[in-house]
Amino acid sequence: MAEFENFLFRTGRSDSTVATYGSAMRTFGRYYREQLKKTGPFVSRLQETDLQAFVEYIRTDRLLKPTSINRYVAALRSFCGFILAKRWHRRDLARDLRTYRIDLPGEPKRLSKAEVRRLVTSVDLNGRNGPRDLAILQFFLQCGLRVGELVRLCRDDVKLHKTSGRVRVRNEKAHAERVIPLNATVRTALQNYLDTRGPVAGSDSLFISERRLRISVSSVQNLVKKYLTLAGRDDLSVHDLRHHFALVFYNRSGKLTATQQVLGHRNINTTARYARATEGEIDAAIEDLDI
């Protein structure tokens, strides 16, 4: 497992992928010992049927969703390719493993203008963490960041000027960076937060917890969920704010490639979902036809 994880690092896989694949293989190891009642597992003794039985187990016994099953399959495929290349096994054990169909997501959710107002005004700016929480909400609403990208931000990732600003986003998934302009709304919220926080070094975390440590993903998810509930949208999550930003940005710009660049998507097909017309837009277009 240590060599496998080192192999993943050397081939440029992200930290989260290494952790996910490592966890998946350890889960497989427990299944091998506890469910199949085999000793080991020893790499040279692995069989195709062991992997197939494991996938069937997580599908029918643990009732995992196709997205989760496919992550396990990807980990097994990667591991089997690794041990084949190392000549620790003579066959590609994962050759016949199949992935499962994932239903396409529905129309991305968005907030109305009134809901956005309720969301940002639900923050008590006189509270202990009010300025920080508002700045976090505005980063999601105005920049469309992923929650992991936000918590990784350091002070020197942000450049603030009187009439402009930029944030450098380090995207662990793509091993790349992108720069997003900061509009006046998010600049104001961020400056207010920094003023209340006090002096901060460039390498310090931009957003911190009450213990003055880098804020965690779960803390951000919980605080955003709290404000969404106060705004009357407890059906939404922090990632839905990214969808909201993407829809608004595409509708304003009309440019799919610009939307892809700002969101940091590697594949433009991922971005294309924001260009789909709604039923109301299609109805209006048909109504206006004069052929």
C-alpha positions as CSV (number, residue, x, y, z in Angstrom):
1,M,0.0,0.0,0.0
2,A,2.8,2.4,0.8
3,E,4.4,1.8,-2.6
4,F,1.0,2.1,-4.3
5,E,0.4,5.5,-2.6
6,N,3.9,6.7,-3.5
7,F,3.2,5.6,-7.1
8,L,0.0,7.7,-7.1
9,F,1.9,10.7,-5.8
10,R,4.6,10.3,-8.5
11,T,2.1,10.1,-11.3
12,G,0.6,13.4,-10.2
13,R,-2.6,12.3,-8.5
14,S,-4.1,14.8,-6.0
15,D,-3.9,14.4,-2.3
16,S,-7.6,13.6,-2.1
17,T,-7.3,10.9,-4.8
18,V,-4.4,9.3,-3.0
19,A,-6.4,9.3,0.2
20,T,-9.6,8.0,-1.5
21,Y,-7.8,5.2,-3.4
22,G,-5.9,4.2,-0.2
23,S,-9.1,4.1,1.8
24,A,-10.8,2.1,-0.9
25,M,-8.0,-0.5,-1.0
26,R,-8.0,-0.8,2.8
27,T,-11.8,-1.4,2.7
28,F,-11.2,-4.1,0.2
29,G,-8.6,-5.7,2.4
30,R,-11.0,-5.8,5.3
31,Y,-13.7,-7.4,3.1
32,Y,-11.1,-9.9,1.9
33,R,-10.3,-11.1,5.4
34,E,-13.7,-10.7,7.1
35,Q,-16.2,-11.6,4.4
36,L,-14.2,-13.9,2.1
37,K,-12.4,-15.4,5.2
38,K,-9.0,-15.4,3.4
39,T,-5.7,-14.7,5.0
40,G,-3.7,-11.8,3.7
41,P,-4.6,-10.3,1.3
42,F,-1.4,-11.3,-0.4
43,V,-1.0,-9.6,-3.8
44,S,0.2,-12.8,-5.6
45,R,-2.9,-14.7,-4.5
46,L,-5.6,-12.2,-5.5
47,Q,-8.1,-13.4,-8.1
48,E,-10.5,-11.7,-10.4
49,T,-13.4,-13.2,-8.5
50,D,-12.2,-11.5,-5.3
51,L,-12.6,-8.0,-6.9
52,Q,-15.9,-8.9,-8.5
53,A,-17.3,-10.2,-5.2
54,F,-16.2,-7.0,-3.5
55,V,-17.9,-4.7,-6.0
56,E,-21.1,-6.8,-5.7
57,Y,-20.9,-6.5,-1.9
58,I,-20.6,-2.7,-1.9
59,R,-23.4,-2.5,-4.5
60,T,-26.0,-4.9,-2.9
61,D,-25.1,-5.2,0.7
62,R,-23.8,-1.7,1.5
63,L,-26.1,-0.1,-1.1
64,L,-23.6,2.4,-2.3
65,K,-24.6,4.8,-5.0
66,P,-23.1,4.4,-8.6
67,T,-20.8,7.4,-8.0
68,S,-19.3,5.8,-4.9
69,I,-19.1,2.3,-6.5
70,N,-17.2,3.8,-9.5
71,R,-14.7,5.4,-7.2
72,Y,-14.0,1.9,-5.7
73,V,-13.7,0.5,-9.2
74,A,-11.3,3.2,-10.2
75,A,-9.1,2.5,-7.2
76,L,-9.1,-1.3,-7.9
77,R,-8.2,-0.7,-11.5
78,S,-5.4,1.6,-10.6
79,F,-4.0,-0.8,-8.0
80,C,-4.2,-3.7,-10.4
81,G,-2.4,-1.8,-13.1
82,F,0.2,-0.9,-10.5
83,I,0.9,-4.5,-9.4
84,L,0.9,-5.7,-13.0
85,A,3.5,-3.1,-13.9
86,K,5.6,-4.1,-10.9
87,R,5.3,-7.8,-12.0
88,W,3.8,-8.7,-8.7
89,H,0.9,-10.3,-10.5
90,R,0.7,-11.9,-14.0
91,R,-2.8,-10.8,-14.9
92,D,-4.8,-7.6,-15.0
93,L,-7.3,-8.6,-12.4
94,A,-9.6,-5.5,-12.9
95,R,-9.9,-5.9,-16.6
96,D,-13.5,-7.1,-16.5
97,L,-14.7,-4.8,-13.7
98,R,-17.5,-2.6,-14.9
99,T,-18.6,0.9,-13.9
100,Y,-22.3,1.8,-13.2
101,R,-24.4,4.3,-15.0
102,I,-24.8,7.6,-13.2
103,D,-28.0,9.4,-13.9
104,L,-27.4,13.0,-15.1
105,P,-28.2,15.6,-12.5
106,G,-31.2,17.8,-12.9
107,E,-31.2,21.4,-13.6
108,P,-28.7,23.2,-11.2
109,K,-30.4,25.0,-8.3
110,R,-30.2,28.7,-7.9
111,L,-31.4,31.4,-5.6
112,S,-33.7,34.3,-6.4
113,K,-32.5,37.8,-5.8
114,A,-34.7,38.0,-2.7
115,E,-33.2,34.8,-1.4
116,V,-29.7,36.1,-1.9
117,R,-30.6,39.2,0.0
118,R,-32.0,37.1,2.9
119,L,-28.9,35.0,2.9
120,V,-26.4,37.8,3.2
121,T,-28.6,39.8,5.6
122,S,-29.0,36.8,7.9
123,V,-25.4,37.3,9.0
124,D,-25.0,39.3,12.2
125,L,-22.1,41.5,11.4
126,N,-21.9,42.5,15.1
127,G,-21.4,38.8,16.0
128,R,-18.0,37.4,16.8
129,N,-17.6,35.7,13.4
130,G,-20.1,37.8,11.4
131,P,-17.5,39.6,9.1
132,R,-15.8,36.3,8.4
133,D,-19.0,34.4,7.6
134,L,-20.2,37.2,5.3
135,A,-16.8,37.2,3.4
136,I,-17.1,33.4,3.0
137,L,-20.6,33.6,1.7
138,Q,-19.6,36.3,-0.8
139,F,-16.6,34.2,-2.0
140,F,-19.1,31.5,-2.9
141,L,-21.7,33.8,-4.4
142,Q,-19.3,36.1,-6.3
143,C,-16.5,33.7,-7.3
144,G,-18.0,30.2,-7.4
145,L,-15.3,28.5,-5.4
146,R,-15.3,24.9,-4.3
147,V,-15.4,24.6,-0.5
148,G,-12.0,22.9,-0.6
149,E,-10.5,25.7,-2.6
150,L,-11.8,28.3,-0.1
151,V,-10.3,26.6,3.0
152,R,-6.9,26.3,1.2
153,L,-6.7,30.1,0.6
154,C,-3.8,31.9,2.2
155,R,-3.6,35.7,2.7
156,D,-1.1,36.2,-0.1
157,D,-3.5,34.4,-2.5
158,V,-5.7,37.6,-2.4
159,K,-4.7,41.0,-3.8
160,L,-6.9,43.9,-2.8
161,H,-6.8,47.4,-4.3
162,K,-9.1,50.3,-4.0
163,T,-11.0,49.6,-7.3
164,S,-9.9,46.0,-8.1
165,G,-8.9,42.7,-6.6
166,R,-7.8,39.2,-7.6
167,V,-7.9,35.8,-5.9
168,R,-5.5,33.0,-6.9
169,V,-7.2,29.7,-6.6
170,R,-5.1,26.6,-6.3
171,N,-7.2,23.7,-7.6
172,E,-5.9,20.5,-6.2
173,K,-8.0,18.4,-8.5
174,A,-6.3,19.7,-11.7
175,H,-2.9,20.6,-10.2
176,A,-3.4,24.1,-11.7
177,E,-4.1,27.6,-10.7
178,R,-6.6,30.1,-11.9
179,V,-7.1,33.8,-11.1
180,I,-10.6,35.2,-10.5
181,P,-11.3,39.0,-10.3
182,L,-13.0,40.2,-7.1
183,N,-15.9,42.5,-7.6
184,A,-16.7,45.4,-5.2
185,T,-19.2,43.3,-3.2
186,V,-16.7,40.6,-2.2
187,R,-13.8,43.1,-1.9
188,T,-15.8,45.1,0.7
189,A,-16.8,42.0,2.7
190,L,-13.2,40.7,2.6
191,Q,-11.7,44.0,3.7
192,N,-14.1,44.3,6.6
193,Y,-13.2,40.8,7.7
194,L,-9.5,41.5,7.5
195,D,-9.9,44.7,9.4
196,T,-11.6,42.9,12.3
197,R,-9.1,40.0,12.2
198,G,-6.0,42.2,12.6
199,P,-2.5,41.7,11.2
200,V,-2.0,38.5,9.2
201,A,1.1,37.2,7.5
202,G,1.0,36.3,3.8
203,S,1.4,32.6,4.3
204,D,-1.3,32.5,7.0
205,S,-4.7,30.9,6.3
206,L,-7.2,33.5,5.0
207,F,-10.1,32.1,6.9
208,I,-9.6,30.8,10.4
209,S,-11.6,29.1,13.1
210,E,-12.3,30.5,16.6
211,R,-9.1,28.7,17.7
212,R,-7.3,30.7,15.0
213,L,-6.5,27.6,13.0
214,R,-7.3,27.1,9.3
215,I,-11.0,26.7,9.1
216,S,-12.1,23.2,8.2
217,V,-14.3,22.0,5.3
218,S,-17.0,20.7,7.7
219,S,-17.1,24.1,9.6
220,V,-17.7,26.0,6.3
221,Q,-20.4,23.5,5.3
222,N,-22.1,23.9,8.6
223,L,-22.0,27.7,8.7
224,V,-23.3,28.0,5.1
225,K,-26.1,25.5,5.9
226,K,-27.1,27.6,8.9
227,Y,-27.4,30.7,6.8
228,L,-29.2,28.9,4.0
229,T,-31.7,27.7,6.5
230,L,-32.2,31.2,7.9
231,A,-32.8,32.3,4.3
232,G,-35.5,29.7,3.8
233,R,-33.4,27.4,1.5
234,D,-32.5,24.5,3.7
235,D,-32.7,22.3,0.6
236,L,-29.5,23.8,-0.7
237,S,-25.9,23.1,0.3
238,V,-22.6,25.0,0.0
239,H,-22.0,23.5,-3.4
240,D,-25.3,24.8,-4.7
241,L,-23.9,28.3,-4.2
242,R,-21.3,27.4,-6.8
243,H,-24.0,26.2,-9.1
244,H,-25.9,29.5,-8.5
245,F,-22.8,31.5,-9.4
246,A,-22.2,29.4,-12.5
247,L,-25.7,30.0,-13.8
248,V,-25.6,33.7,-13.1
249,F,-22.2,34.1,-14.6
250,Y,-23.1,32.3,-17.8
251,N,-26.3,34.1,-18.2
252,R,-24.5,37.5,-17.8
253,S,-21.5,36.6,-20.0
254,G,-23.1,34.3,-22.5
255,K,-19.7,32.6,-22.9
256,L,-19.2,29.0,-22.1
257,T,-15.4,29.0,-22.3
258,A,-15.3,32.0,-19.9
259,T,-17.5,30.1,-17.5
260,Q,-15.3,27.0,-17.8
261,Q,-12.2,29.1,-17.0
262,V,-13.7,30.8,-14.0
263,L,-15.0,27.5,-12.5
264,G,-11.8,25.6,-13.2
265,H,-13.4,22.8,-15.1
266,R,-11.0,20.7,-17.1
267,N,-13.8,19.4,-19.5
268,I,-16.1,21.9,-21.1
269,N,-18.8,19.2,-21.1
270,T,-19.0,19.7,-17.3
271,T,-19.6,23.4,-17.8
272,A,-22.2,22.8,-20.6
273,R,-24.9,21.9,-18.1
274,Y,-25.2,25.6,-17.2
275,A,-26.0,26.4,-20.8
276,R,-29.0,24.2,-20.9
277,A,-32.2,26.1,-21.4
278,T,-35.0,25.8,-18.9
279,E,-38.5,24.7,-19.8
280,G,-39.7,28.2,-19.4
281,E,-37.1,29.6,-21.8
282,I,-38.0,26.9,-24.4
283,D,-41.7,27.7,-24.0
284,A,-41.0,31.4,-24.5
285,A,-38.8,30.7,-27.6
286,I,-41.4,28.5,-29.2
287,E,-44.1,31.1,-28.4
288,D,-42.1,33.8,-30.2
289,L,-41.5,31.7,-33.3
290,D,-42.9,33.3,-36.5
291,I,-41.9,31.0,-39.4
